[in-house]
Structures are given as structure tokens and as C-alpha cells.
Amino acid sequence: MKESDFQLMHPRDQIVLIITRIYQRGLTTTSGGNISIMDESGDLWVTPSAIDKGSLNRDDIIQVKKDGSIIGKHKPSSEYPFHKAIYEIRPDIKAVIHAHPPALVSFSIVRQIPDTNVIPQAKNICSSVGYAPYALPGSEELGERIAGVFREGHKAVIMENHGTVVGGSNLDDAFQRFETLEFTARAIINGKTIGKVKSLSDSQINAFEEQIPHLSPEMEKVEGTSVEQEKREEIVRFVKRACQQGLMISSYGTVSRRWKGNDFLITPTNMNRWDMTPDDVVQIKNGEREPGKIPSRSTWLHQELYKRHPHINSIILTQSPYLMAFSVTGNKFDVRTIPESWIFLQDVPNVSFGSHFKGNDTVPDLITESVPAVIIDNDSVIVTGDTLLGTFDRLEVAEFSAKSLVMATSLGKLAPIGQSEVDELRKKFLS
């Protein structure tokens, strides 16, 4: 689904789709959270009060007319007043999401704002984040305080001892901001559990943005076959699965699949991963891109890996919450603590931010059959494999292992298996 297709949906359907996605990802509760859209005529569409967020349908959504009259079978959300206040103060905002996602609530309780410079895309997607002092939920005072912070130019606000509210030019924009901000907060919290969190400089973030391959040449003719179409569909299936499993977020994550020879298919840049279709996937042939499409920023890296390593047929580059704890701290992800994980991953090295940029041979030279995965500081994890299913499985194993290590840190000193045990594993499973 392209962004334009999403915008063509009725506001009722947009709201139901996004609130369902938020609920299923564990970012709100049955009774918590609300969403609104301001349409072109000045009418406001909003989620109802006291209705199960896990089973909303389009008929549950309330329309508040420009003249203040209400159409619908329920009452509008009790926090509708602050939505209205935001729209009045910020005409550029056309959609608002409010919820109580756990990590952002944690920041609200300690009166802090997440540092969006810890991962490269967060600063641009989240924009500036403000902080609103406490006021009674549903009160006019709360609306005034939140609107006052939005008046300063922020697009996201942490609400003291409450949750968060984000605005966007449309609901898709607001959702990407909401999801990315919560992910950033989780990465910081998980990182602080195991070490000291490092941030990127503005110049490093700008260097990341410059990796978008706008000027890569376009191919004259696209060669499409049934096999190629199957691989497009496979990529989209695993992208959506990664989003559903919390291994990828709407604003970040790349999947590629070797097609034939060194030609491959790869996900595009600047597109919501939740709504990707096979037609959105970009074919790369002889270093040229499919006409009219912009492939992932990391296309050069994928291309080099396929050229140098014939055993690699699929690649996933993503951010998952517990692996990112090791990314934002630079701490070693020691999979020698879990034998089965070591069999899948062997030793996973960390490399510095920028090691995956075009022209840098660090990652292409480092990845081999015995080093199938690498963590890039303050950026991502890259996992390689033969089949896409096998690569996805390897990613899941890595994330589950990282989660166990983060959780174990609060219990005591980690005790990895010794070299003799590793040699035994290598002899039995990898020889």
C-alpha cells in the first residue's frame, strides 16, 4: 500500500487500521489511547470513549462537525479537548495520536525526553520533542498545556506522569513518529541496562541521510519473471512479519534477496514498512535501479555482499529493540552464553557507525560464512544467510538471545561457556 493509497481511505478506516496496529504491538491498552484526524472540510474524526481498542470497527469512530455537532453512536474520547486544542494552534497538523506506550511512559515518570540522536533516523522522523507539565486527564487545563508545547513548534510531546501525544501531516506520518519515538525510548532503556548509551552527532546523522542513492542510474528495461515476482512477494511477507514480531518498525528496516547472478531485489527507502507491496520492491541489475524507484540507503552494501560472497542469498538490515541495546552502547553481544545461539550466529562483532556507508569495505570484508551477522553501532544489525527464512530465523534467534542477556544483567554477572565448549560445538555442528 502506497502512502497515497492510505490517504484515499476514509478517516474511519485509517483510524481503525492504526489503532489496531498500535494495540496489537502492545503500545496501548484496551481502554487507553485515542486517535483523531482533521479532514479537509474541518470535521474531526476521533476514537470513542470507553470502547475496547482491540476490537474497534469503522462504525465506532465519531465525527465531530466543524460546528461542534457530534455524529456517532458513542461519546468521543474524553481527551478529545486536547486534540481540538492542538488543531486550533497548529493548522499544519492533521492527525494526532495519544497513547501510553511503556517506554515513553517511563520517560514521563522520570520527567525526561528521549535523546533521538541515539539512532540516525529518529531525529528527523520524531522532530523536536517537548514536555508538558501534569494536568488532570480530560481537563481543559491539560489541553491548554499540551497545545502550549505544540505552539513552540514540537511535533511530539511527553506528558508528565501520563504518556505521549504526537502530531503529523497525516495519520501515517503521525504513526511513524509515534512508533519511532517509542522504539528510541526502548533502545535507550535497554541500553542503559547493560552499559552507557552513546549518541550520534548531527554531522553523523547528516552523513546517514546522504546515503540515499538518488543519483544511482536507472535501468532502461525491467526484466520480470514469475520467479522474480515470487521473490518480491517473499520479501514483503518477511517485512510484514518482522513488523508484526517487533523486529522492524515502519520507518526503518531493509530486506533484500538475490535474484540471479549478482542481481537482487531490495526494499525501497522512505516507505512505511507495514504497508509495503511487491510492486514497491526495487530491482537492482548490474548496479542500476528499477526506474522511478529509490532503493534502500544500504543498497551499495547489499550489492557488495552479494558480489563478494556467493553463499549469501538474502540479507536483513534492521533495528530490533534488544539487539539495539548493544548497538547504542557498543557493548559486546556475547552469544557464547547460549550454545544454540552460538551455533546460529557464532561470534557477532560490533563495528563503528558509518562502517556500512558506500565505499567502506569494513562490513563486506568482515562478513563470512563464520561471521554471518554484525552489529553497527548506533544504527542497526545486519544478518545474512542462504534462504530468507533462514536469515529471518537467525535474526529472531539473535534478538531472543539479546533479550535474555539484557534481562540477565539485572541478576548478576554473565557466565559464558568456555573455549573448549565452543570448540566442541564447532566440531559437532559446523564441521
C-alpha positions, 0 to 999 in steps of 0.5 A: 500500500502506497502512502497515497493509497492510505490517504484515499481511505476514509478517516474511519478506516485509517483510524481503525487500521492504526489503532489496531496496529498500535494495540496489537504491538502492545503500545496501548491498552484496551481502554487507553489511547485515542486517535483523531484526524482533521479532514479537509472540510474541518470535521474531526474524526476521533476514537470513542470513549470507553470502547475496547481498542482491540476490537474497534470497527469503522462504525465506532469512530465519531465525527465531530462537525466543524460546528461542534455537532457530534455524529456517532453512536458513542461519546468521543474520547474524553481527551478529545479537548486536547486534540481540538486544542492542538488543531486550533494552534497548529493548522499544519497538523492533521492527525494526532495520536495519544497513547501510553506506550511503556517506554515513553511512559517511563520517560514521563515518570522520570520527567525526561525526553528521549535523546533521538540522536541515539539512532540516525533516523529518529531525529528527523522522523520524531522532530523536536520533542517537548514536555508538558507539565501534569494536568488532570486527564480530560481537563481543559487545563491539560489541553491548554498545556499540551497545545502550549508545547505544540505552539513552540513548534514540537511535533511530539510531546511527553506528558508528565506522569501520563504518556505521549501525544504526537502530531503529523501531516497525516495519520501515517506520518503521525504513526511513524513518529509515534512508533519511532519515538517509542522504539528510541525510548526502548533502545535507550532503556535497554541500553542503559541496562547493560552499559552507557548509551552513546549518541550520534552527532548531527554531522553523523546523522547528516552523513546517514541521510546522504546515503540515499542513492538518488543519483544511482542510474536507472535501468532502461528495461525491467526484466520480470519473471514469475520467479522474480515476482515470487521473490518480491512477494517473499520479501514483503511477507518477511517485512510484514512479519518482522513488523508484526514480531517487533523486529522492524518498525515502519520507518526503518528496516531493509530486506533484500534477496538475490535474484540471479547472478549478482542481481537482487531485489531490495526494499525501497527507502522512505516507505512505511514498512507495514504497508509495503507491496511487491510492486514497491520492491526495487530491482537492482541489475548490474548496479542500476535501479528499477526506474522511478524507484529509490532503493534502500540507503544500504543498497551499495552494501547489499550489492557488495555482499552479494558480489563478494560472497556467493553463499549469501542469498538474502540479507536483513538490515534492521533495528530490533529493540534488544539487539539495539541495546548493544548497538547504542552502547557498543557493548559486546553481544556475547552469544557464547552464553547460549550454545544454540545461539552460538551455533546460529550466529557464532561470534557477532562483532560490533563495528563503528557507525558509518562502517556500512556507508558506500565505499567502506569495505569494513562490513563486506570484508568482515562478513563470512560464512563464520561471521554471518551477522554484525552489529553497527553501532548506533544504527542497526544489525545486519544478518545474512544467510542462504534462504530468507527464512533462514536469515529471518530465523537467525535474526529472531534467534539473535534478538531472543538471545539479546533479550535474555542477556539484557534481562540477565544483567539485572541478576548478576554477572554473565557466565559464558561457556568456555573455549573448549565448549565452543570448540566442541560445538564447532566440531559437532555442528559446523564441521 
